[in-house]
Amino acid sequence: MFRGASAISLDSKGRLAVPSRYRDMLMNQCGGRLVCTIDVASSCLLLYPLPEWEAIEAQLRRLSSMKPAERRLQRLLIGHATDCDMDKNGRFLIPAKLRQFAALEKQITLVGQTNKFEIWSDENWQTQVDEDLAAQLADDEPLSDNLLNISI
C-alpha cells in the first residue's frame, strides 16, 4: 500500500529514484515493472505497479471504441501508457512527453494513493492541495454515504 507525499529530485536524464521505503514492496509485487500514464483529471502522472495497470487496462479494453467519450479515455490513458522498469538503484526514466504533460522539472512530489502513485511538479502539487483544502472548507454539499462511513 502506497501512502504519503515524498519530495524527490529528478536527475538530469529525467529519472525518478523511488523512495527506499517502496522499493522492496515494488520488487516483490511486480519485479520493479511499472506503468506511467497521464491523469485525465489533473496535471499529474499516474504510476502503477504492472499488475494494477493490467487490471485497469482490462477495464479500458471492455469500453466501446464506438462511443466517443469511451474511445477518448482509451486513447488518452492507453496511448500515453509507458512501461517503466526500475533499475538496481530503484530509478526509472519518465519519458520527456510525460514530463512535459505534468510540467515536471527538477523538484517533484510523489504521492501514494494506496494502489498507485501520482507524480506532480512541486508547484502543481501545492496548488492542488491549496485548491482541495479551500474546496473542502467551502463545500456546502451534503456528504455522500461513502464519505459519511469514513471515520477520521
Backbone hydrogen bonds in HBPLUS format (Angstrom, degrees):
<---DONOR---> <-ACCEPTOR-->    atom                        ^
c    i                          cat <-CA-CA->   ^        H-A-AA   ^      H-
h    n   atom  resd res      DA  || num        DHA   H-A  angle D-A-AA Bond
n    s   type  num  typ     dist DA aas  dist angle  dist       angle   num
A0002-PHE N   A0114-THR O   2.86 MM 112  4.47 163.6  1.88 119.1 124.7     1
A0114-THR N   A0002-PHE O   2.70 MM 112  4.47 147.7  1.80 163.6 153.1     2
A0112-GLY N   A0004-GLY O   2.78 MM 108  5.22 170.3  1.78 159.2 158.9     3
A0006-SER N   A0110-LEU O   2.81 MM 104  5.12 156.6  1.87 143.6 151.7     4
A0110-LEU N   A0006-SER O   2.87 MM 104  5.12 163.9  1.90 150.7 153.4     5
A0008-ILE N   A0108-ILE O   2.92 MM 100  5.32 171.9  1.93 149.2 150.2     6
A0108-ILE N   A0008-ILE O   2.82 MM 100  5.32 176.8  1.82 166.4 166.3     7
A0010-LEU N   A0106-LYS O   2.72 MM  96  4.96 159.2  1.76 145.7 151.8     8
A0011-ASP N   A0015-ARG O   3.06 MM   4  5.39 157.8  2.11 143.4 149.7     9
A0014-GLY N   A0011-ASP O   2.94 MM   3  5.36 165.4  1.97 118.0 122.5    10
A0094-ILE N   A0014-GLY O   3.04 MM  80  5.82 172.3  2.05 147.3 149.7    11
A0016-LEU N   A0092-PHE O   2.88 MM  76  5.60 158.2  1.93 162.2 161.0    12
A0092-PHE N   A0016-LEU O   3.03 MM  76  5.60 144.0  2.17 141.9 152.2    13
A0018-VAL N   A0090-GLY O   2.83 MM  72  5.48 163.2  1.85 159.1 154.3    14
A0022-TYR N   A0019-PRO O   2.95 MM   3  5.80 163.0  1.98 127.2 132.2    15
A0023-ARG N   A0020-SER O   3.27 MM   3  5.15 137.6  2.46  97.0 108.3    16
A0026-LEU N   A0022-TYR O   2.93 MM   4  6.13 160.4  1.96 159.1 164.8    17
A0027-MET N   A0023-ARG O   2.84 MM   4  6.09 154.9  1.90 153.4 161.2    18
A0028-ASN N   A0024-ASP O   2.87 MM   4  6.07 158.4  1.92 151.1 156.7    19
A0029-GLN N   A0025-MET O   2.84 MM   4  5.94 155.3  1.90 146.8 154.5    20
A0030-CYS N   A0026-LEU O   2.91 MM   4  5.70 161.9  1.94 142.6 147.6    21
A0032-GLY N   A0026-LEU O   3.25 MM   6  5.35 161.2  2.29 121.3 116.0    22
A0031-GLY N   A0027-MET O   2.90 MM   4  4.10 135.7  2.09 115.1 119.0    23
A0033-ARG N   A0030-CYS O   3.04 MM   3  5.44 160.6  2.08 112.8 119.0    24
A0086-MET N   A0032-GLY O   2.88 MM  54  5.01 166.8  1.90 143.8 148.1    25
A0050-LEU N   A0033-ARG O   2.97 MM  17  5.66 157.4  2.02 153.5 146.1    26
A0034-LEU N   A0084-CYS O   2.79 MM  50  4.96 157.4  1.84 148.1 154.3    27
A0084-CYS N   A0034-LEU O   2.75 MM  50  4.96 169.6  1.76 141.8 141.5    28
A0035-VAL N   A0048-TYR O   2.80 MM  13  5.19 152.1  1.88 150.1 158.7    29
A0048-TYR N   A0035-VAL O   2.79 MM  13  5.19 169.3  1.80 155.4 157.6    30
A0036-CYS N   A0082-THR O   2.92 MM  46  5.25 162.2  1.95 147.9 151.3    31
A0082-THR N   A0036-CYS O   2.81 MM  46  5.25 147.1  1.92 143.8 154.9    32
A0037-THR N   A0046-LEU O   2.91 MM   9  5.34 154.8  1.97 150.1 158.4    33
A0046-LEU N   A0037-THR O   2.76 MM   9  5.34 167.2  1.77 153.7 157.6    34
A0039-ASP N   A0044-CYS O   3.09 MM   5  5.73 140.5  2.25 162.5 150.6    35
A0045-LEU N   A0119-ILE O   2.98 MM  74  4.95 161.7  2.01 137.6 143.4    36
A0119-ILE N   A0045-LEU O   2.86 MM  74  4.95 154.2  1.92 135.8 140.7    37
A0047-LEU N   A0117-PHE O   2.86 MM  70  4.98 163.7  1.89 144.9 147.5    38
A0117-PHE N   A0047-LEU O   2.87 MM  70  4.98 157.0  1.92 143.3 150.9    39
A0052-GLU N   A0049-PRO O   2.95 MM   3  5.49 123.6  2.28 117.9 132.0    40
A0053-TRP N   A0049-PRO O   3.09 MM   4  6.37 160.6  2.13 155.2 161.3    41
A0054-GLU N   A0050-LEU O   2.88 MM   4  6.09 160.2  1.92 158.9 164.3    42
A0055-ALA N   A0051-PRO O   3.31 MM   4  6.52 148.3  2.41 139.3 145.7    43
A0056-ILE N   A0052-GLU O   3.29 MM   4  6.66 153.1  2.37 144.1 151.1    44
A0056-ILE N   A0053-TRP O   3.01 MM   3  5.08 114.9  2.45  97.9 113.8    45
A0057-GLU N   A0053-TRP O   2.75 MM   4  6.00 163.4  1.77 161.2 166.7    46
A0058-ALA N   A0054-GLU O   2.99 MM   4  6.11 147.2  2.10 139.3 147.1    47
A0059-GLN N   A0055-ALA O   3.24 MM   4  6.53 150.4  2.34 137.7 144.8    48
A0059-GLN N   A0056-ILE O   3.06 MM   3  5.10 116.4  2.49  95.3 110.7    49
A0060-LEU N   A0056-ILE O   2.90 MM   4  6.24 155.5  1.96 151.8 159.3    50
A0061-ARG N   A0057-GLU O   2.87 MM   4  6.07 148.2  1.97 144.5 153.1    51
A0062-ARG N   A0059-GLN O   3.19 MM   3  5.32 132.3  2.43  96.9 109.0    52
A0063-LEU N   A0060-LEU O   3.11 MM   3  5.37 156.1  2.17 106.1 113.5    53
A0067-LYS N   A0064-SER O   3.46 MM   3  5.62 165.0  2.48 102.1 106.3    54
A0070-GLU N   A0067-LYS O   3.04 MM   3  5.44 116.9  2.46 111.1 126.3    55
A0071-ARG N   A0067-LYS O   2.87 MM   4  6.01 165.9  1.89 165.5 170.1    56
A0072-ARG N   A0068-PRO O   2.87 MM   4  5.93 154.5  1.94 146.2 153.3    57
A0073-LEU N   A0069-ALA O   3.14 MM   4  6.35 157.6  2.20 141.6 146.4    58
A0074-GLN N   A0070-GLU O   3.03 MM   4  6.31 163.2  2.06 150.0 154.6    59
A0075-ARG N   A0071-ARG O   2.87 MM   4  6.06 164.6  1.89 151.6 156.1    60
A0076-LEU N   A0072-ARG O   2.93 MM   4  6.15 160.8  1.97 151.7 156.5    61
A0077-LEU N   A0073-LEU O   2.96 MM   4  6.02 173.6  1.97 157.0 158.5    62
A0078-ILE N   A0074-GLN O   2.90 MM   4  5.54 145.5  2.02 141.8 152.1    63
A0079-GLY N   A0075-ARG O   2.95 MM   4  4.98 129.6  2.22 112.7 127.7    64
A0080-HIS N   A0076-LEU O   3.31 MM   4  6.03 138.6  2.50 125.7 132.9    65
A0081-ALA N   A0078-ILE O   3.16 MM   3  4.97 142.8  2.31  94.8 105.7    66
A0087-ASP N   A0091-ARG O   2.75 MM   4  5.37 149.0  1.85 145.3 155.3    67
A0090-GLY N   A0087-ASP O   2.92 MM   3  5.27 162.4  1.95 119.9 121.5    68
A0098-LEU N   A0095-PRO O   3.05 MM   3  5.46 121.8  2.40 107.7 121.6    69
A0099-ARG N   A0095-PRO O   2.96 MM   4  6.29 160.2  2.00 155.7 162.3    70
A0100-GLN N   A0096-ALA O   2.83 MM   4  6.01 155.9  1.89 151.6 158.2    71
A0101-PHE N   A0097-LYS O   3.03 MM   4  6.23 157.3  2.09 141.1 146.8    72
A0102-ALA N   A0098-LEU O   3.20 MM   4  6.44 162.0  2.23 152.4 155.0    73
A0104-LEU N   A0099-ARG O   2.84 MM   5  4.90 161.8  1.87 147.4 149.0    74
A0103-ALA N   A0100-GLN O   3.14 MM   3  4.91 160.4  2.18 102.4 108.1    75
A0122-ASP N   A0107-GLN O   3.34 MM  15  5.95 159.3  2.38 136.3 130.9    76
A0109-THR N   A0120-TRP O   2.81 MM  11  5.14 158.7  1.86 146.7 151.5    77
A0120-TRP N   A0109-THR O   2.92 MM  11  5.14 172.8  1.92 155.6 157.9    78
A0111-VAL N   A0118-GLU O   2.81 MM   7  5.00 171.0  1.82 153.1 156.3    79
A0118-GLU N   A0111-VAL O   2.81 MM   7  5.00 152.5  1.88 139.5 148.9    80
A0113-GLN N   A0116-LYS O   2.77 MM   3  5.28 157.7  1.81 169.7 162.1    81
A0115-ASN N   A0113-GLN O   2.78 MM   2  5.83 125.4  2.07 116.4 100.5    82
A0125-TRP N   A0121-SER O   2.88 MM   4  6.04 158.9  1.93 159.1 165.4    83
A0126-GLN N   A0122-ASP O   3.04 MM   4  6.27 167.1  2.05 152.3 154.8    84
A0127-THR N   A0123-GLU O   3.05 MM   4  6.27 159.5  2.09 149.2 155.2    85
A0128-GLN N   A0124-ASN O   2.90 MM   4  6.06 157.4  1.95 145.3 151.5    86
A0129-VAL N   A0125-TRP O   2.90 MM   4  6.19 162.8  1.93 156.5 160.8    87
A0130-ASP N   A0126-GLN O   2.97 MM   4  6.14 164.7  1.99 149.0 153.2    88
A0131-GLU N   A0127-THR O   2.91 MM   4  6.13 160.6  1.95 150.7 156.2    89
A0132-ASP N   A0128-GLN O   2.82 MM   4  6.01 160.8  1.86 152.3 157.9    90
A0133-LEU N   A0129-VAL O   2.92 MM   4  6.11 163.5  1.94 154.0 158.0    91
A0134-ALA N   A0130-ASP O   3.00 MM   4  6.16 163.4  2.03 148.3 153.0    92
A0135-ALA N   A0131-GLU O   2.92 MM   4  6.04 160.7  1.96 148.9 154.5    93
A0136-GLN N   A0132-ASP O   2.88 MM   4  6.02 154.2  1.95 145.7 153.2    94
A0137-LEU N   A0133-LEU O   2.98 MM   4  6.19 159.0  2.02 150.4 155.2    95
A0138-ALA N   A0134-ALA O   2.99 MM   4  6.12 148.9  2.09 145.0 153.6    96
A0139-ASP N   A0135-ALA O   2.93 MM   4  5.73 119.2  2.31 140.8 153.5    97
A0148-LEU N   A0144-SER O   2.91 MM   4  6.19 154.6  1.97 152.9 161.0    98
A0149-ASN N   A0145-ASP O   3.10 MM   4  6.22 139.6  2.27 145.3 153.7    99
A0150-ILE N   A0147-LEU O   3.24 MM   3  5.44 164.2  2.27 106.7 111.4   100
